[in-house]
Each structure stands twice: as C-alpha cells, then as structure tokens.
Amino acid sequence: MAADRFGVSNPVLVNTLRGEVIENRHRGAIAVCDPAGRLVHAWGDVDAPVYPRSSVKTLQALPLVESGAADHYHLDDAELALACSSHSAEPGHTQSVQAWLRRLGLDEDALECGAHAPYHVPTAEALLLNHLEAGRIHNNCSGKHTGMLTTCRFLGEGTRGYIDREHPSQQRWFDALGEMADIDMHRLPWNRDGCGIPVIAMPLKSIATAFARIAAPDDLAAARGSAIERLCNAIASNPFMVAGSDRLCTEVIELSGRRTLVKTGADGVYTAALQEQGLGVALKIDDGNGEAAQVAVLAILRRLGGLHADELEALAPRCRMQISNTRSVITGYRQAADF
C-alpha cells in the first residue's frame, strides 16, 4: 500500500447515500491482529501513523492499577471504568468524578483537561436553563485525568503540569502502551490531544496488537495480565460509565459484556478487543467522520463474529444509519461498503 493513507490506496469502508445515489465515500483502514502481533486481516494502509485519540484509554489506565494507586484509594469498578471512558457528562458521570476528586483531597481546578459542553444533550440543556457553565468535570476525559491525578497523589508527585509530555504521569502510559504494542512510543510523532495530554501517532497494526493482548492477556506478565483483567471486568460491568446514554460503546458492551469491548476515539477511530477470538481491531476513517466509523466497526465485528446475530439485530439502526432532513423525512443512509 502507498504510504499516503489519505490517497486512493485506502478502500471505501462506508458509503453515504442520498436516495439510491452515493453522495459521500468514506475511505479508511482497518487492522486485525493476534496477540503475537501477526496481521490476521488488513484493509488499507495499516502501517501509516494515525492518532488513536481516546480509543486507547484502557491502556492509559494501566498504571493506575499496576502502581497500586487504585487499591490505595479503594477505587471501585465504576471508577475504574470511568478512568477508561469518554463519558457524556451525565449526572452519574460528573458526580462520580467529583466524589473521586474529593477522596484525593482535590477539586475540579486540579483537572487540566479544560471544559466543554456535555455530549448528553439533555444535560447540556439543563446547564443552560439553570444559567450554569460547563466545567472541567464535564469534559469527556475527566475520568481519565482523575485517574492520572490518582496515580500522581499515590506516588507523591506534583500534580501541576501532569499533562506535560515529560511528566511521569505521561511517561508511565507511554511505556505501558509501547510494551503492549511492541513499539517505542518515545520516538513517534506526537502533539496535544483535545484534552491536553500528548497524543502519539502510531500504526494501526501496532494499536490492534495492543488490543489483541487485552483480548488474550495469558502470555503477559502476571501483574500486567491481572491489571488488564481488572480493567476489562470493570468496563464490562459498568458500560454506562464508559460512554453514556445512546452511545455505541455503551450499547455494544451492554449486549456483549466482556466478550467484545469497543472504544471510540475522536476523528473516526475505533478499537476493539474480541475475547472469544483473541483478536484486536483498530480502524481509522480518513475523513474523520464519526458516524462512518461506527458503521465500519460494526461491519468488522459482524465479519469477525464479535457480535452475535441477536446483538447485531439490536444494533441494526447503527449498522445502517438513517439520515433525515429538517422535516424528519428520511433522505438516505450510511452503510458499510463491500470491503
């Protein structure tokens, strides 16, 4: 494949149709790997660097458990799931973040993720109606940031500037993700993610390898395998905390439990860990369309057997997404291409 993943080398994964005419074609790449790092399936250029964004939060949470910080602060499964989340800032999310910060002796000002409006529309509307501004706890990454602060407090590190690339809080997850993906994270291109922490550009093949080892951690060191199992079980038992109402990640985990864990990232990224198959998946839609990424990840889960027939039936509206105009008239669909 050509090195330019934005060129014609990547296949069309999803089409947007208006009526019977294809209006938009969403190209992208998908890597499927086993725990040994072998490429089992590939579509498009899986060696080109992509920013995984929030799709790797489970891996970023490994130091929270491995350091002993989670045990020291008696984190429950809901809080561990929140550390891996891109939540919608519904009350259940923000109240949990606030209570967790209080246990650390911190408040919202300690979060360096910045503020944005809740993804959950009724919650955002309630803030407006009550003349309240969104705060840092409403940031979809506030759970991840609270997890990083937890590890800093446990290890006696300064919390100011914990989002900086050279801070131990960031170096820890660089090392953990690099070990899981068989790649030197310190040599890769990077910039700032939306929440302020570093984001590292990685090949999809490497990302998929890391998630295959989440799916099948048996050959990992005992401490690493135990941390993965603890985080995955927490996610599986608290799917709402991972995303929220009417969110694909939550819906898939509610249906499949530990068997198939999916995680979205901004700008058209998804990852998945398929426990029954022992496979990891990483995909990127070139144009960053998030809805196209949802359609694509469901198509690959169907192909790999990551979801059962009844689960796919429950997710049918997301597999073939209706598009409506301002009069609520259905004008078309987003659906998987024949890739």
C-alpha positions as CSV (number, residue, x, y, z in Angstrom):
1,M,0.0,0.0,0.0
2,A,1.1,3.6,-0.6
3,A,2.3,5.5,2.4
4,D,-0.3,8.2,2.0
5,R,-3.4,7.0,3.8
6,F,-5.4,9.9,2.6
7,G,-4.8,8.9,-1.0
8,V,-6.7,6.4,-3.1
9,S,-4.9,3.4,-1.6
10,N,-7.3,3.1,1.3
11,P,-10.6,1.3,0.4
12,V,-14.0,2.8,0.7
13,L,-15.3,1.3,4.0
14,V,-18.6,3.2,4.3
15,N,-20.9,5.0,1.8
16,T,-23.4,7.8,2.5
17,L,-26.4,7.5,0.2
18,R,-29.0,10.1,-0.6
19,G,-31.8,8.1,-2.1
20,E,-30.1,5.5,-4.3
21,V,-27.1,7.7,-5.2
22,I,-23.8,7.5,-3.3
23,E,-23.2,11.1,-2.1
24,N,-20.1,10.5,0.0
25,R,-17.5,7.8,0.2
26,H,-15.6,7.3,3.4
27,R,-12.2,5.7,2.9
28,G,-10.2,4.2,5.7
29,A,-8.0,1.4,7.0
30,I,-8.6,-1.5,9.4
31,A,-6.0,-3.7,11.1
32,V,-6.9,-7.0,12.9
33,C,-4.1,-8.6,14.8
34,D,-3.5,-11.5,17.2
35,P,-1.5,-11.3,20.5
36,A,1.7,-12.3,18.7
37,G,1.4,-9.1,16.6
38,R,0.6,-11.1,13.4
39,L,-1.7,-9.3,11.0
40,V,-4.7,-11.5,10.6
41,H,-6.7,-9.2,8.3
42,A,-6.0,-5.8,6.8
43,W,-7.8,-3.2,4.7
44,G,-5.9,-0.2,3.6
45,D,-2.5,1.1,4.8
46,V,-2.2,-0.2,8.4
47,D,1.4,0.9,8.7
48,A,0.8,4.6,8.3
49,P,0.8,6.6,11.6
50,V,-2.6,7.7,13.0
51,Y,-3.5,9.4,16.2
52,P,-5.5,6.8,18.2
53,R,-7.0,9.6,20.3
54,S,-9.3,8.3,23.1
55,S,-9.5,4.8,21.7
56,V,-6.5,3.7,23.9
57,K,-7.8,4.9,27.3
58,T,-7.9,1.4,28.7
59,L,-4.1,1.2,28.1
60,Q,-3.5,4.6,29.5
61,A,-5.3,3.4,32.7
62,L,-2.9,0.5,33.2
63,P,-0.5,2.5,35.5
64,L,-3.5,3.4,37.7
65,V,-3.9,-0.3,38.6
66,E,-0.3,-1.5,38.3
67,S,1.1,1.2,40.6
68,G,-1.1,0.2,43.5
69,A,-2.9,3.6,43.4
70,A,-6.3,2.0,42.6
71,D,-6.1,-0.2,45.7
72,H,-4.7,2.5,47.9
73,Y,-7.7,4.8,47.1
74,H,-10.2,1.9,47.1
75,L,-11.4,2.6,43.6
76,D,-14.5,0.6,42.7
77,D,-15.3,-0.9,39.3
78,A,-17.4,2.1,38.3
79,E,-14.5,4.5,38.9
80,L,-12.1,2.2,37.0
81,A,-14.5,2.2,34.1
82,L,-14.7,6.0,34.3
83,A,-10.9,6.1,34.1
84,C,-11.2,4.4,30.7
85,S,-14.1,6.5,29.5
86,S,-15.1,9.2,27.0
87,H,-18.2,10.0,29.0
88,S,-21.2,12.1,28.1
89,A,-21.1,14.1,31.4
90,E,-24.4,12.9,32.6
91,P,-25.0,13.3,36.3
92,G,-23.8,9.8,37.1
93,H,-20.5,10.6,35.4
94,T,-19.8,14.0,36.9
95,Q,-21.0,13.2,40.4
96,S,-18.6,10.2,40.4
97,V,-15.7,12.4,39.2
98,Q,-16.4,15.0,41.9
99,A,-16.6,12.4,44.7
100,W,-13.4,10.7,43.5
101,L,-11.5,14.1,43.4
102,R,-12.7,14.8,47.0
103,R,-11.2,11.5,48.1
104,L,-7.9,12.7,46.7
105,G,-8.1,16.0,48.5
106,L,-8.5,17.8,45.2
107,D,-11.3,19.7,43.4
108,E,-12.2,20.4,39.8
109,D,-9.5,23.0,39.5
110,A,-6.9,20.2,39.6
111,L,-8.1,18.9,36.3
112,E,-6.1,20.3,33.4
113,C,-8.4,19.0,30.7
114,G,-10.4,22.2,30.1
115,A,-14.1,22.4,29.8
116,H,-16.6,21.7,27.1
117,A,-20.4,21.2,27.0
118,P,-21.7,17.8,27.9
119,Y,-22.2,15.3,25.0
120,H,-25.5,14.4,26.6
121,V,-27.9,17.0,25.1
122,P,-30.5,17.0,28.0
123,T,-27.6,17.6,30.5
124,A,-26.2,20.4,28.3
125,E,-29.7,21.9,28.0
126,A,-30.2,21.7,31.8
127,L,-27.0,23.7,32.4
128,L,-28.2,26.4,30.0
129,L,-31.7,26.6,31.6
130,N,-30.0,27.0,35.0
131,H,-27.6,29.6,33.7
132,L,-24.6,27.4,34.5
133,E,-21.4,27.0,32.6
134,A,-19.9,23.6,31.8
135,G,-16.9,22.9,33.9
136,R,-13.8,20.6,33.6
137,I,-15.8,17.7,35.2
138,H,-18.0,17.8,32.0
139,N,-15.0,17.2,29.8
140,N,-15.4,13.7,28.4
141,C,-11.9,12.9,29.5
142,S,-12.3,14.0,33.2
143,G,-12.3,10.4,34.3
144,K,-9.0,9.6,32.6
145,H,-7.5,12.8,34.1
146,T,-8.7,11.9,37.6
147,G,-7.1,8.5,37.2
148,M,-3.8,10.2,36.3
149,L,-4.1,12.5,39.3
150,T,-4.8,9.5,41.5
151,T,-1.5,7.9,40.5
152,C,0.4,11.1,41.0
153,R,-1.0,11.5,44.5
154,F,-0.2,7.9,45.4
155,L,3.4,8.2,44.2
156,G,3.9,11.6,45.8
157,E,4.4,13.5,42.6
158,G,3.4,17.1,41.9
159,T,0.0,17.3,40.1
160,R,0.5,20.7,38.5
161,G,1.5,20.1,34.9
162,Y,0.7,16.4,35.0
163,I,-0.4,16.7,31.3
164,D,3.0,17.7,30.1
165,R,4.9,15.2,27.9
166,E,7.8,14.8,30.3
167,H,5.7,14.4,33.5
168,P,6.0,10.9,34.9
169,S,2.2,10.6,34.6
170,Q,2.5,10.6,30.8
171,Q,5.7,8.7,30.6
172,R,4.1,5.8,32.5
173,W,1.4,5.2,30.0
174,F,3.8,5.8,27.1
175,D,5.8,2.8,28.4
176,A,2.7,0.7,29.1
177,L,1.2,1.2,25.7
178,G,4.6,0.8,24.0
179,E,5.1,-2.6,25.7
180,M,1.6,-3.7,24.7
181,A,2.0,-2.5,21.1
182,D,5.7,-3.6,20.6
183,I,6.7,-0.1,19.6
184,D,9.0,2.7,21.1
185,M,6.5,5.4,21.9
186,H,9.2,7.9,22.7
187,R,10.4,8.0,19.1
188,L,7.0,8.6,17.5
189,P,5.4,11.8,16.3
190,W,3.2,13.5,18.8
191,N,1.1,16.5,19.5
192,R,-1.6,17.5,22.0
193,D,-4.9,15.7,22.2
194,G,-8.2,17.6,22.7
195,C,-7.9,17.2,26.5
196,G,-4.4,18.4,26.6
197,I,-2.3,15.3,27.2
198,P,0.1,14.1,24.5
199,V,-1.3,12.0,21.7
200,I,1.1,9.7,19.8
201,A,0.8,8.8,16.1
202,M,1.0,5.0,15.7
203,P,0.4,2.4,13.0
204,L,-3.0,0.8,13.2
205,K,-1.2,-2.6,13.2
206,S,0.5,-1.7,16.5
207,I,-2.7,-0.4,18.0
208,A,-4.5,-3.6,17.0
209,T,-1.7,-5.7,18.5
210,A,-2.1,-4.0,21.9
211,F,-5.9,-4.7,21.9
212,A,-5.3,-8.3,20.9
213,R,-3.3,-8.6,24.1
214,I,-6.1,-7.1,26.0
215,A,-8.4,-9.7,24.5
216,A,-6.0,-12.5,25.3
217,P,-3.5,-11.5,28.1
218,D,-2.5,-15.0,29.1
219,D,1.1,-14.6,27.8
220,L,1.7,-11.3,29.6
221,A,3.5,-10.9,32.9
222,A,1.2,-11.8,35.8
223,A,0.8,-8.2,37.1
224,R,0.0,-6.8,33.6
225,G,-2.5,-9.6,32.9
226,S,-4.1,-9.0,36.3
227,A,-4.4,-5.3,35.7
228,I,-6.0,-5.8,32.2
229,E,-8.5,-8.3,33.6
230,R,-9.5,-5.9,36.4
231,L,-10.0,-3.0,34.0
232,C,-11.9,-5.1,31.4
233,N,-14.2,-6.6,34.0
234,A,-14.8,-3.1,35.4
235,I,-15.7,-1.8,31.9
236,A,-17.9,-4.9,31.2
237,S,-19.8,-4.4,34.5
238,N,-20.2,-0.6,34.1
239,P,-20.9,0.1,30.4
240,F,-22.8,3.3,31.2
241,M,-19.6,4.8,32.7
242,V,-17.6,4.1,29.6
243,A,-19.7,6.4,27.4
244,G,-23.4,7.0,28.4
245,S,-26.9,7.1,27.1
246,D,-27.4,6.4,23.3
247,R,-23.7,5.8,22.8
248,L,-22.3,2.9,20.7
249,C,-19.6,1.9,23.1
250,T,-22.1,1.5,26.0
251,E,-24.6,-0.3,23.8
252,V,-22.1,-2.9,22.5
253,I,-20.8,-3.6,26.0
254,E,-24.3,-3.9,27.4
255,L,-25.0,-6.5,24.8
256,S,-21.8,-8.5,24.7
257,G,-20.3,-7.9,28.2
258,R,-16.6,-8.8,28.5
259,R,-16.7,-10.7,25.2
260,T,-16.4,-7.7,22.9
261,L,-15.1,-4.4,24.2
262,V,-15.1,-1.4,21.9
263,K,-13.8,2.1,22.4
264,T,-14.2,5.2,20.2
265,G,-11.7,7.9,19.6
266,A,-12.2,11.3,18.1
267,D,-12.0,11.9,14.3
268,G,-13.1,8.5,13.1
269,V,-11.1,6.0,15.2
270,Y,-12.3,2.8,16.9
271,T,-10.6,0.0,18.7
272,A,-12.0,-3.4,19.8
273,A,-10.8,-6.4,21.9
274,L,-12.5,-9.6,21.0
275,Q,-12.1,-12.1,23.8
276,E,-13.6,-15.2,22.1
277,Q,-11.5,-14.7,19.0
278,G,-8.3,-13.5,20.8
279,L,-8.1,-10.6,18.3
280,G,-7.6,-6.9,18.4
281,V,-9.1,-4.4,16.0
282,A,-8.0,-0.8,15.1
283,L,-9.7,1.3,12.4
284,K,-9.5,4.9,11.2
285,I,-11.8,6.7,8.8
286,D,-9.7,9.0,6.7
287,D,-12.1,11.9,6.7
288,G,-12.7,11.6,10.4
289,N,-16.5,11.0,10.2
290,G,-17.5,9.5,13.5
291,E,-20.8,8.0,12.2
292,A,-19.0,6.3,9.4
293,A,-16.5,4.9,11.9
294,Q,-19.5,3.4,13.9
295,V,-20.8,1.7,10.8
296,A,-17.4,0.4,9.9
297,V,-16.6,-1.0,13.4
298,L,-20.0,-2.8,13.4
299,A,-19.3,-4.2,10.0
300,I,-15.9,-5.6,11.0
301,L,-17.4,-7.0,14.3
302,R,-20.0,-8.8,12.2
303,R,-17.3,-10.2,9.9
304,L,-15.2,-11.4,12.8
305,G,-18.0,-12.9,14.8
306,G,-17.5,-10.3,17.6
307,L,-21.3,-9.8,17.9
308,H,-24.0,-12.5,17.8
309,A,-27.0,-12.3,15.5
310,D,-29.4,-11.1,18.1
311,E,-26.9,-8.4,19.2
312,L,-26.5,-7.2,15.6
313,E,-30.2,-7.1,15.3
314,A,-30.4,-4.9,18.3
315,L,-27.8,-2.6,16.8
316,A,-29.4,-2.6,13.3
317,P,-30.2,1.1,13.3
318,R,-26.5,1.8,13.8
319,C,-25.4,-0.7,11.2
320,R,-27.4,1.1,8.6
321,M,-27.9,4.7,9.8
322,Q,-30.8,6.7,8.7
323,I,-30.2,10.2,7.6
324,S,-33.1,12.7,7.9
325,N,-33.6,16.2,6.9
326,T,-35.0,19.1,8.9
327,R,-38.6,17.9,8.3
328,S,-37.7,14.5,9.8
329,V,-38.0,12.9,6.3
330,I,-35.6,10.0,5.7
331,T,-33.3,11.1,2.8
332,G,-30.7,8.4,2.9
333,Y,-28.4,6.1,4.9
334,R,-24.8,5.4,5.9
335,Q,-24.0,1.8,5.3
336,A,-20.9,-0.4,5.0
337,A,-19.3,-0.7,1.6
338,D,-18.3,-4.1,0.2
339,F,-14.8,-4.2,1.6
